[in-house]
Amino acid sequence: MDRDRAIASADHPVDPRVIFAVERTLLAWVRTGLALMGFGFVVARFGLFLRELSATTATTVPSAGFSRWFGIVLIALGVGTTLVALLQHIVTLRRLARGEPIPARPTWYAVALTVLLAGTGVLMTAYLVTVE
């Protein structure tokens, strides 16, 4: 019997530790999605704060509307992350139930989200450096 494969049957049930690891992975992705949604909400509301600050003082705030759209994009990314995590969780549990091996490679969404968030960080840094 190949020890690298989780074979699910009446004689060889899936190791519960594998199921718990899949659950922890789902919860980590849900936590990431919630963090993105929360951060997006804060960023969107920060634009409102900047507009109010601009109205009460004679200060001009550059592109206060930018934060609203940026916040909406972060919220949408958080929702997308949560939904993709759920779909990946279901696929993984079905593969385990059929006794198929789980591929040991990063998912496309994890790589895309990481690159997108790193790029966002670079753009935000450039924006903060250039705005007075």
Backbone bond lengths (Angstrom), bond angles and torsions (degrees), N, CA, C in turn:
res aa  C-N    CA-C-N  psi(-1)  N-CA   C-N-CA  omega(-1)  CA-C   N-CA-C  phi
1 M - - - 1.457 - - 1.532 108.78 -
2 D 1.299 116.70 133.89 1.447 122.64 179.58 1.528 109.03 -76.81
3 R 1.325 116.51 119.90 1.468 120.91 -175.65 1.521 112.42 -74.48
4 D 1.344 118.16 -17.18 1.460 120.92 -178.93 1.526 112.76 -81.06
5 R 1.313 116.84 -10.43 1.465 120.51 -179.95 1.514 110.63 -103.65
6 A 1.308 115.78 135.83 1.459 120.40 174.09 1.523 106.86 -91.88
7 I 1.314 117.25 108.37 1.460 120.87 -177.81 1.522 108.38 -99.88
8 A 1.324 115.21 120.45 1.452 120.77 -178.99 1.519 109.30 -99.70
9 S 1.281 116.05 117.11 1.459 122.22 173.66 1.515 107.15 -159.91
10 A 1.301 116.49 179.33 1.459 119.63 178.91 1.526 110.49 -65.23
11 D 1.332 116.80 -34.29 1.466 120.49 -179.45 1.529 112.34 -79.53
12 H 1.332 116.92 -32.80 1.468 122.01 -176.29 1.533 109.96 -131.67
13 P 1.334 117.69 82.63 1.470 118.14 178.95 1.531 110.67 -70.50
14 V 1.330 114.75 159.68 1.461 120.10 177.98 1.530 108.20 -67.14
15 D 1.307 115.35 137.20 1.456 121.39 178.62 1.530 108.97 -59.82
16 P 1.332 117.99 127.33 1.471 119.84 -178.79 1.530 112.76 -59.11
17 R 1.321 117.84 -27.36 1.465 119.86 178.68 1.524 111.03 -63.58
18 V 1.326 116.48 -32.41 1.465 119.97 177.73 1.525 109.71 -68.55
19 I 1.317 116.70 -42.56 1.469 121.09 178.34 1.532 109.88 -62.42
20 F 1.335 116.59 -43.22 1.462 120.02 179.24 1.527 111.38 -64.71
21 A 1.323 117.21 -35.75 1.467 120.47 177.40 1.524 110.46 -65.50
22 V 1.332 116.70 -39.38 1.467 120.75 177.36 1.532 109.80 -64.65
23 E 1.324 117.17 -39.52 1.465 120.83 177.70 1.527 111.17 -65.14
24 R 1.327 117.14 -42.10 1.468 120.30 178.43 1.525 111.23 -63.11
25 T 1.314 116.27 -37.51 1.457 120.03 177.71 1.525 110.64 -63.77
26 L 1.326 116.42 -44.43 1.471 119.93 177.00 1.525 110.24 -59.09
27 L 1.316 116.97 -46.79 1.455 119.89 -178.04 1.529 112.01 -64.39
28 A 1.324 117.42 -34.54 1.468 120.22 176.96 1.528 110.65 -65.23
29 W 1.334 116.73 -40.92 1.463 119.69 178.40 1.521 111.32 -69.07
30 V 1.326 117.53 -37.05 1.464 120.36 177.03 1.529 109.36 -64.36
31 R 1.317 116.89 -40.62 1.468 120.98 177.18 1.536 110.68 -61.70
32 T 1.318 116.43 -40.51 1.464 120.41 177.54 1.524 110.59 -64.50
33 G 1.332 117.02 -43.81 1.462 120.80 178.38 1.522 112.13 -61.89
34 L 1.333 116.80 -42.22 1.464 120.08 178.43 1.525 111.34 -65.64
35 A 1.322 117.04 -38.29 1.463 120.12 178.19 1.528 110.30 -64.06
36 L 1.324 116.91 -42.19 1.469 119.92 177.93 1.525 111.09 -63.15
37 M 1.330 116.84 -42.42 1.463 119.61 179.25 1.527 111.15 -65.07
38 G 1.322 116.99 -43.59 1.461 120.41 179.05 1.514 112.02 -63.84
39 F 1.326 116.27 -43.80 1.454 120.33 178.93 1.533 110.47 -65.05
40 G 1.319 116.90 -38.92 1.462 120.67 177.29 1.515 112.15 -62.30
41 F 1.323 116.05 -40.08 1.462 120.11 177.98 1.526 110.65 -63.83
42 V 1.322 116.32 -44.30 1.469 120.35 179.38 1.527 110.91 -62.79
43 V 1.327 116.90 -43.39 1.462 120.60 179.47 1.527 110.53 -63.46
44 A 1.325 117.57 -42.64 1.466 120.87 179.72 1.529 111.08 -64.37
45 R 1.322 117.72 -41.11 1.459 121.06 179.34 1.526 111.69 -72.49
46 F 1.320 117.06 -25.66 1.461 120.07 178.12 1.530 110.34 -63.63
47 G 1.306 117.44 -34.61 1.460 120.88 175.66 1.518 111.45 -62.05
48 L 1.336 115.92 -39.28 1.464 120.25 176.65 1.524 109.87 -63.61
49 F 1.318 116.58 -42.32 1.459 120.84 177.69 1.529 110.85 -60.78
50 L 1.331 116.44 -42.51 1.470 119.97 179.43 1.526 111.57 -64.24
51 R 1.336 117.00 -39.19 1.469 119.59 178.19 1.527 111.01 -65.13
52 E 1.338 116.81 -40.99 1.470 120.61 178.21 1.525 110.42 -65.26
53 L 1.313 116.32 -40.26 1.459 120.79 178.24 1.521 110.29 -63.51
54 S 1.299 116.82 -41.03 1.460 121.66 178.63 1.523 111.08 -65.24
55 A 1.326 117.12 -35.73 1.467 120.75 -178.99 1.524 111.74 -73.25
56 T 1.326 117.87 -34.54 1.462 120.08 -177.40 1.519 112.94 -84.02
57 T 1.314 116.69 -26.24 1.463 120.17 176.57 1.523 108.11 -112.87
58 A 1.268 116.47 168.58 1.464 120.25 -179.72 1.527 111.09 -87.53
59 T 1.326 116.54 22.71 1.465 121.79 -177.15 1.521 110.32 -90.79
60 T 1.294 116.65 138.93 1.456 121.55 175.40 1.520 108.44 -93.16
61 V 1.327 116.03 126.90 1.458 120.94 179.78 1.520 108.04 -101.22
62 P 1.341 117.49 120.90 1.469 119.09 -178.32 1.529 111.95 -72.56
63 S 1.289 116.27 129.86 1.472 125.49 173.77 1.521 113.97 44.87
64 A 1.314 117.23 57.20 1.461 121.07 177.46 1.522 111.14 -67.35
65 G 1.341 117.80 -26.06 1.462 120.94 178.74 1.518 112.93 -72.45
66 F 1.326 116.62 -18.84 1.469 121.01 178.50 1.524 111.33 -60.53
67 S 1.328 116.60 -39.11 1.463 118.87 -176.81 1.527 111.93 -67.38
68 R 1.329 117.10 -30.11 1.471 119.54 177.89 1.527 110.54 -62.88
69 W 1.323 116.34 -48.50 1.466 119.44 -178.76 1.528 111.80 -70.02
70 F 1.308 115.79 -36.58 1.454 119.17 177.37 1.529 110.35 -64.42
71 G 1.325 116.92 -40.45 1.462 121.16 176.74 1.517 112.30 -63.73
72 I 1.325 116.81 -40.13 1.465 120.70 178.35 1.520 110.49 -63.93
73 V 1.325 117.33 -40.37 1.465 120.71 177.91 1.528 110.44 -63.94
74 L 1.330 117.81 -41.66 1.467 120.41 178.21 1.531 111.47 -64.36
75 I 1.322 116.69 -39.25 1.469 119.71 177.30 1.522 110.23 -63.90
76 A 1.326 116.69 -44.00 1.466 120.26 178.22 1.531 110.96 -62.39
77 L 1.324 117.50 -39.27 1.466 120.52 176.19 1.525 111.10 -62.41
78 G 1.317 116.28 -39.34 1.466 120.15 178.03 1.521 112.20 -64.37
79 V 1.318 116.37 -42.61 1.473 120.45 177.21 1.525 109.86 -64.23
80 G 1.338 116.64 -44.89 1.461 120.47 178.17 1.514 112.32 -61.08
81 T 1.318 117.00 -40.96 1.459 121.19 178.64 1.520 110.99 -61.45
82 T 1.309 116.72 -44.02 1.462 120.55 -179.89 1.528 111.39 -64.83
83 L 1.324 117.19 -42.72 1.468 120.19 -179.67 1.528 112.19 -68.19
84 V 1.323 117.15 -41.85 1.466 119.88 178.19 1.528 110.21 -65.43
85 A 1.327 116.98 -37.47 1.463 120.62 177.59 1.524 110.70 -62.10
86 L 1.317 116.83 -41.56 1.462 120.37 178.58 1.529 111.09 -63.44
87 L 1.325 116.43 -45.85 1.469 119.87 179.20 1.530 111.20 -62.53
88 Q 1.332 116.81 -43.21 1.459 120.38 178.97 1.528 110.84 -63.75
89 H 1.314 117.21 -37.63 1.462 121.91 177.95 1.528 110.98 -62.13
90 I 1.325 115.58 -45.86 1.470 119.96 179.95 1.529 110.59 -63.24
91 V 1.323 117.11 -44.34 1.467 121.15 179.44 1.527 110.43 -61.25
92 T 1.317 116.72 -43.54 1.464 120.76 -178.88 1.530 111.18 -64.73
93 L 1.320 117.15 -43.80 1.469 119.64 178.64 1.531 111.78 -63.73
94 R 1.321 117.14 -38.42 1.468 120.09 177.61 1.523 111.24 -65.59
95 R 1.332 116.81 -40.37 1.472 120.24 178.16 1.524 110.37 -63.50
96 L 1.319 116.47 -41.91 1.463 119.55 178.32 1.529 111.27 -63.41
97 A 1.333 116.60 -40.69 1.461 120.56 -179.46 1.529 111.65 -65.11
98 R 1.338 117.01 -31.56 1.470 120.78 179.09 1.527 112.09 -85.45
99 G 1.331 116.89 -7.21 1.454 120.07 179.78 1.515 113.84 83.75
100 E 1.326 117.29 16.24 1.457 121.16 179.70 1.530 109.57 -84.86
101 P 1.312 116.91 149.45 1.467 118.89 178.03 1.534 110.83 -72.30
102 I 1.302 114.94 152.06 1.456 120.93 177.08 1.522 107.32 -94.46
103 P 1.338 118.51 124.73 1.462 119.82 -178.97 1.531 111.48 -62.24
104 A 1.303 116.17 137.05 1.467 121.46 -179.78 1.523 109.21 -98.00
105 R 1.320 116.22 64.52 1.448 121.74 177.91 1.515 107.77 -142.81
106 P 1.330 117.16 154.82 1.466 118.71 179.42 1.527 111.36 -68.51
107 T 1.308 115.63 147.62 1.459 119.61 178.55 1.526 109.27 -78.27
108 W 1.299 116.65 153.82 1.461 121.67 -178.36 1.517 111.17 -60.90
109 Y 1.335 116.95 -36.18 1.456 119.58 -177.37 1.525 111.36 -69.15
110 A 1.330 116.50 -38.87 1.464 119.79 178.95 1.527 110.60 -62.29
111 V 1.318 116.02 -43.65 1.474 120.01 179.75 1.527 109.99 -66.40
112 A 1.332 117.39 -45.58 1.469 121.07 -178.86 1.526 111.03 -63.19
113 L 1.333 117.59 -43.05 1.456 120.98 -179.90 1.523 110.98 -64.96
114 T 1.320 117.10 -40.65 1.462 120.82 178.97 1.524 111.36 -63.10
115 V 1.321 116.36 -45.76 1.471 120.00 179.21 1.527 110.28 -65.02
116 L 1.330 117.48 -42.04 1.456 121.19 179.98 1.527 111.80 -63.38
117 L 1.328 117.27 -43.75 1.459 119.83 -179.73 1.533 111.84 -69.55
118 A 1.332 117.21 -36.13 1.467 119.79 175.87 1.531 110.23 -64.73
119 G 1.324 117.03 -42.55 1.461 120.82 176.63 1.517 111.88 -63.49
120 T 1.321 116.06 -38.79 1.460 120.59 177.25 1.523 110.81 -62.41
121 G 1.320 115.91 -42.00 1.464 119.78 177.58 1.513 112.32 -61.76
122 V 1.318 116.24 -40.56 1.473 120.20 177.86 1.525 110.13 -64.81
123 L 1.331 117.81 -44.48 1.465 120.94 179.22 1.531 112.12 -64.33
124 M 1.331 116.53 -40.74 1.465 119.79 178.21 1.527 111.07 -64.85
125 T 1.320 116.66 -39.03 1.458 119.98 177.81 1.525 110.54 -64.49
126 A 1.325 116.94 -44.80 1.460 120.83 178.42 1.533 110.87 -62.16
127 Y 1.323 116.70 -39.52 1.464 121.06 178.97 1.528 110.65 -63.67
128 L 1.335 117.02 -45.89 1.447 120.64 -178.77 1.533 112.73 -67.00
129 V 1.328 116.17 -31.94 1.454 120.19 178.93 1.530 110.77 -72.09
130 T 1.333 117.07 -37.10 1.462 119.81 -174.93 1.523 113.56 -84.74
131 V 1.347 118.80 -24.59 1.458 121.59 -178.31 1.529 108.28 -85.72
132 E 1.305 116.19 134.43 1.461 120.72 -179.07 1.507 110.39 -81.70
